[in-house]
Amino acid sequence: MQTQKKWQHLNWEQKLGNEIGAQLILANDPDADRIGIAIRDDKNEWYYPNGNQVGLLLLQYLLNYKKIFQLMHKLLQQLFLHQ
């Protein structure tokens, strides 16, 4: 998998993740235009989702919490518009 090859340099992060029992690692490249993600799978190994998979996870998260985001947006509008 191309994504896995790109982010195999996450050795330090994986070592730390193993030490602290992390389930998720997020890292960006030096100019912060890409992100690398490693997720611990059910075999306790690191899995590297590709960009499409990450996009779907973000979409699912946004759809699951759409009502909460709408309420927060309304609250923030009221707070900042009525000052």
N, C-alpha and C positions, 0 to 999 in steps of 0.2 A: 504494500500500500504506500502510495507516494507521501501521504501525510505522515505516516509513521517514520519514513526515512528522513523527512525534513526535520522532525522533532526528536530524533534519537539522541540529540545532544542534551536532552533533559536529564542526564545522568545525575547531576547534583540534586535536582528537584525530586527525582524519583527516590534517591537515597534518603533524603529528608522526609519525603512522603511515607516511605516504608518505616522510618524510625518513629514517626508520630502517628502512624495509622491513618493517614489521609486517604480519602476516597476520590479526591479530585485534585488535579494540578492544573493551574492556568499560568501560562508564561507568554510573554510577547518578545518579538525580535527587537533589536536595538533601536530602530526608528519607530517602533510601535504601530506598524501598519499591518501586522499579522499577529494572530494569536495561536498558540499551541495548547491543546487540551489533552489531558490524559485522565482516563476514568478507570478506576479499579473494577474489573469484571467479577463475575461470580466464581471464577477460578483463582481469584486474588492476583491476577496479572493486570498489567497496564494495557488499556485499549485506547487507541488514538482515533477519535471520530473525525471524519472528513468535514469539509465546509458545509456540504448539503445536510449532513446529519446534525451538525450544530445549529444550522438554520432552522431545521424542523423542531429541535428541542426548544429553541427560543420562541418560535411561533406557538408551540404548545403551552409554554409558560405564560405568554402574553394572553392567549385565549382563555386559559384557566383563571387568570386573575384580572380579566377585563373589567369586571364590575368594580373591583377594588381600585383599579387605576382610575376609573371614571369618577368614583367618589373622592379619591385623593385629589384629582384634578379640579373638581368643583370646589372642594374645601380650600385648596391653594388659591384658586381664583378669588374666592370670597375674602380670604385673608389679605391678599395683596391688593385687591381692587378697593377695599374699604378702609385703607389706611390713610 
